[in-house]
Amino acid sequence: MEILRTTSYRILIILLLLLEGANISAQDFKKLQEAFTASYSYENSKNYSKAIQALKQVYDAQSYEINIRLGWLYYYAGNYPESVNYYTKSIQLKPYSVEARFGYALPASAMGNWNHVLDKYVEILKIDPNNYTANYRMGLIYYNRKEYATAFKHFEKLANMFPFDYDAIHMYAWTNYRLGKLREAKVLFQKTLLIRPGDSSATEGLALIK
């Protein structure tokens, strides 16, 4: 009987603690919601420093939402190193986050750290191999580096997945052209003109082949 009383007492204490925690959590959430609302309002006014400060007042190092939001705000504020810092924290908190890696790429590219950008796109493709944006941007980077064989792999994948997508077919056409695959390039430039009639880039490509 004593054991039952003791057990009941412990359960009661646990329930009281949980209820108290729920009240604190509700209060904390209200402050958090107010901080996010204020930060959006300041951002809309392009007052990024106040938008950042609103979140810093409720900062929690374990909050993915606060960290990724700060990464975004610091990017728009032009403080790229701090933006990278908060996006890195976001990735650490959510290791499978694709959005945080895309976020990281923004300040990294602004600083010209293209190898870091590529690293993040590679990580994204390990998580989501068919991700359109990561494949397309990697293709563009390698194309601009004149590493056409590597660019080809990314644009080929996109062209197969999205056969009537202008960006995919257009860049696949130019990559084939750069690799000397003129027959394939001609067909792809023609397809591009079906997707976007009169496109100047596709028209230029066809003229080069003729």
C-alpha positions as CSV (number, residue, x, y, z in Angstrom):
1,M,0.0,0.0,0.0
2,E,2.8,2.3,0.9
3,I,4.5,1.6,-2.5
4,L,1.2,2.6,-4.3
5,R,1.0,5.9,-2.3
6,T,4.7,6.7,-3.1
7,T,4.1,5.9,-6.8
8,S,1.0,8.0,-6.9
9,Y,2.8,10.9,-5.2
10,R,5.6,10.7,-7.8
11,I,3.2,10.7,-10.7
12,L,1.4,13.7,-9.2
13,I,4.7,15.6,-8.9
14,I,5.6,14.7,-12.5
15,L,2.2,15.9,-13.8
16,L,2.6,19.2,-11.9
17,L,6.0,19.8,-13.3
18,L,4.8,19.0,-16.8
19,L,1.9,21.5,-16.4
20,E,4.2,24.1,-15.1
21,G,6.6,23.5,-18.1
22,A,3.6,23.8,-20.4
23,N,2.8,27.2,-19.0
24,I,6.4,28.4,-19.4
25,S,6.5,27.0,-22.9
26,A,3.3,28.9,-23.8
27,Q,4.8,32.1,-22.5
28,D,8.1,31.5,-24.3
29,F,6.3,30.8,-27.5
30,K,4.4,34.0,-27.3
31,K,7.6,35.9,-26.9
32,L,9.2,33.9,-29.8
33,Q,6.2,34.6,-32.0
34,E,6.3,38.3,-31.2
35,A,10.0,38.4,-32.0
36,F,9.5,36.6,-35.4
37,T,6.6,38.9,-36.2
38,A,8.7,42.0,-35.4
39,S,11.7,40.7,-37.5
40,Y,9.5,40.2,-40.5
41,S,8.1,43.6,-40.2
42,Y,11.5,45.2,-39.9
43,E,12.7,43.1,-42.9
44,N,9.9,44.3,-45.0
45,S,11.1,47.9,-44.2
46,K,14.6,46.8,-45.1
47,N,15.7,47.5,-41.5
48,Y,17.8,44.4,-41.2
49,S,19.7,45.4,-38.1
50,K,16.5,45.8,-36.1
51,A,15.1,42.5,-37.7
52,I,18.3,40.8,-36.4
53,Q,18.1,42.4,-33.0
54,A,14.4,41.3,-32.5
55,L,15.6,37.7,-32.8
56,K,18.7,38.1,-30.8
57,Q,16.6,39.1,-27.8
58,V,15.1,35.6,-27.8
59,Y,18.1,33.7,-29.2
60,D,18.4,30.0,-28.5
61,A,21.4,28.3,-29.9
62,Q,19.4,25.1,-30.2
63,S,16.7,26.7,-32.3
64,Y,16.9,25.8,-36.0
65,E,14.3,28.4,-36.9
66,I,16.1,31.3,-35.2
67,N,19.5,30.3,-36.7
68,I,18.3,29.9,-40.2
69,R,16.4,33.2,-40.0
70,L,19.5,35.0,-38.8
71,G,21.5,33.5,-41.6
72,W,19.0,35.0,-44.0
73,L,18.9,38.4,-42.4
74,Y,22.7,38.7,-42.1
75,Y,23.0,37.8,-45.8
76,Y,20.6,40.7,-46.7
77,A,22.4,43.0,-44.3
78,G,25.6,42.3,-46.2
79,N,27.4,40.6,-43.3
80,Y,28.3,37.4,-45.2
81,P,30.7,35.8,-42.6
82,E,27.9,36.0,-39.9
83,S,25.4,34.7,-42.4
84,V,27.6,31.7,-43.1
85,N,28.1,31.2,-39.4
86,Y,24.3,30.9,-38.7
87,Y,23.6,28.8,-41.7
88,T,26.4,26.4,-40.5
89,K,24.7,26.2,-37.1
90,S,21.4,25.5,-38.9
91,I,23.0,22.6,-40.8
92,Q,24.5,21.2,-37.6
93,L,21.1,21.3,-35.9
94,K,19.3,19.7,-38.9
95,P,22.0,17.6,-40.8
96,Y,19.5,16.7,-43.6
97,S,18.4,20.3,-44.2
98,V,18.5,21.1,-47.9
99,E,17.2,24.7,-47.4
100,A,20.0,25.5,-44.9
101,R,22.6,24.4,-47.5
102,F,21.0,26.5,-50.2
103,G,21.0,29.4,-47.7
104,Y,24.7,28.8,-47.0
105,A,25.4,29.1,-50.7
106,L,24.1,32.6,-50.8
107,P,26.7,34.4,-48.7
108,A,29.4,31.9,-49.8
109,S,28.8,32.9,-53.5
110,A,28.7,36.6,-52.6
111,M,32.2,36.2,-51.1
112,G,33.3,34.3,-54.2
113,N,33.9,31.1,-52.3
114,W,32.7,28.9,-55.1
115,N,34.4,25.7,-53.9
116,H,32.4,26.1,-50.6
117,V,29.2,26.6,-52.7
118,L,30.0,23.4,-54.7
119,D,30.6,21.5,-51.5
120,K,27.1,22.4,-50.3
121,Y,25.5,21.4,-53.6
122,V,27.3,18.1,-53.5
123,E,25.9,17.6,-50.0
124,I,22.4,18.4,-51.2
125,L,22.7,15.9,-54.1
126,K,23.7,13.2,-51.6
127,I,20.5,13.9,-49.7
128,D,18.4,14.5,-52.8
129,P,20.1,13.3,-56.0
130,N,17.5,14.6,-58.3
131,N,17.3,18.1,-56.8
132,Y,16.7,20.4,-59.8
133,T,18.3,23.6,-58.4
134,A,21.4,21.9,-57.1
135,N,22.0,20.1,-60.4
136,Y,21.3,23.2,-62.5
137,R,23.6,25.5,-60.4
138,M,26.4,22.9,-60.4
139,G,26.0,22.6,-64.1
140,L,26.3,26.3,-64.5
141,I,29.4,26.6,-62.3
142,Y,31.2,23.8,-64.2
143,Y,30.1,25.3,-67.6
144,N,31.5,28.7,-66.7
145,R,34.7,26.9,-65.6
146,K,34.7,25.3,-69.1
147,E,34.6,21.9,-67.4
148,Y,32.0,20.9,-70.0
149,A,32.1,17.1,-69.4
150,T,31.2,17.6,-65.8
151,A,28.5,20.2,-66.6
152,F,27.1,17.7,-69.2
153,K,26.3,15.1,-66.5
154,H,24.1,17.6,-64.6
155,F,22.3,19.1,-67.6
156,E,21.7,15.6,-69.1
157,K,20.0,14.5,-65.9
158,L,17.8,17.6,-65.9
159,A,17.0,17.3,-69.6
160,N,15.8,13.7,-69.0
161,M,13.7,14.6,-66.0
162,F,12.3,17.9,-67.5
163,P,12.3,17.4,-71.3
164,F,10.2,20.6,-71.9
165,D,12.0,22.9,-69.4
166,Y,13.7,25.9,-71.1
167,D,16.7,26.2,-68.7
168,A,17.5,22.5,-68.7
169,I,17.3,22.1,-72.5
170,H,18.9,25.4,-73.3
171,M,22.0,24.7,-71.2
172,Y,22.1,21.1,-72.3
173,A,22.2,22.3,-75.9
174,W,25.1,24.7,-75.3
175,T,27.0,22.0,-73.3
176,N,26.7,19.6,-76.2
177,Y,27.9,22.3,-78.6
178,R,31.0,23.0,-76.4
179,L,31.7,19.3,-76.4
180,G,31.6,19.2,-80.2
181,K,28.4,17.2,-80.3
182,L,26.9,19.3,-83.0
183,R,24.1,17.0,-84.2
184,E,22.8,16.7,-80.7
185,A,23.2,20.4,-80.0
186,K,21.2,21.3,-83.2
187,V,18.3,19.1,-82.1
188,L,18.4,20.6,-78.6
189,F,18.5,24.2,-79.9
190,Q,15.5,23.4,-82.0
191,K,13.7,22.0,-79.0
192,T,14.6,25.2,-77.1
193,L,12.9,27.3,-79.8
194,L,9.8,25.2,-79.4
195,I,9.7,25.9,-75.7
196,R,10.6,29.6,-76.2
197,P,10.0,30.7,-79.8
198,G,12.4,33.3,-81.0
199,D,14.9,32.7,-78.2
200,S,18.1,34.7,-79.1
201,S,20.5,32.3,-77.5
202,A,19.1,29.2,-79.2
203,T,19.0,31.1,-82.5
204,E,22.7,32.0,-82.0
205,G,23.5,28.4,-81.3
206,L,21.9,27.2,-84.5
207,A,23.6,29.9,-86.5
208,L,27.0,28.7,-85.2
209,I,26.3,25.1,-86.2
210,K,25.2,26.1,-89.8
